[in-house]
Amino acid sequence: MASSADPDDAELATLVAGMAHEINNPISYVLGNLSELAAVCAAMSDTLARYRTEVSRASGDSAAERIGDVEAKLRDQGGLELAEELLADASEGARRIRDLVRDLLSVSRSSHLVCGPLRIDEVLEQTLRLVARPLASRAELARDFTATRTVLGDPARLGQVFLNLLTNALDACAAAPERAHKIVVRTRDLARAVRIEVDDTGAGIEPGERARVFAPFVTTKPAGEGTGLGLYVSRRIVAAHRGEIGFESLAEGGTRFWVELPALPGGK
């Protein structure tokens, strides 16, 4: 089953997808070439060090001054250390572009669903496996899966929503490293829906930021970290499932994000 889409949304999605693909190919080449260049720089640094050692050994201490004169021009430009630093910065910038392209592609695909009956706890378990390592290092995890009803959904797209919520919860915990943290993932049945909650004991959302949480390109993460599209994409995916997504601040500190998806009729 595929969801219907507004013609304007479909046209925008096609435009975004086309632009993202056009950017994705050259940025992949750039990342690959930067990686190769970093390897070349490392080899050059090692080769120069070996030359320096061998020349000094052959010519004695008197070679040191001559070697210094030869390398002076390289030092004036910052040396190979600067080259390695510039390469690292360029690689990080290219990775950020790649991540932005990935999120833009998510925007373009989020209204195109391939749905079937599914159990939400199974999708959540798959997603939790993806974040198992960072989760273990940042917070205690608690599961409270009591929902028994099935929903009609696209497991890949819903998995993307849950991954975004869990990643944000982990980042919120990392932003308050002075205390131990806990993340609770909960499901329960409502009268006509299944509700999913992700609670964290992290830094929370400032009052002035709450109205824009689901806006595109809005992020509370440090500059250069995150594209600000995760929650925007998540809201679009949930809306395409005819569900709702929201959040609330917890009295004891931290944040709860919740998703409600229509349950299939007929009980379990």
Buried (B, 14 or more C-beta within 10 A) or exposed (E): EEBEBEEEBBEBBEEBBEBBEEBBEEBEEBBEEBEEBBEEBEEEBEEBEEEBEEBBEEEEEEBEEEBEEBBEEEEEEEBBEEBBEEBEEBBEBBBBBBBBBEBBBBBBBBBBBEBEEBBBBEBBEBBBEBBEEBBEEBBEBEBEBEBBBBBBBBBEBBBBBBBBBBBBBBBBBBEBEEEEBBBBBBBBBEEEBBBBBBBBBBBBBEEEEEEBBBBBEBBBBEEEEBBBBBBBBBBBBBBBBEBBBEBEBEEEBBBBBBBBBBBBEEEE
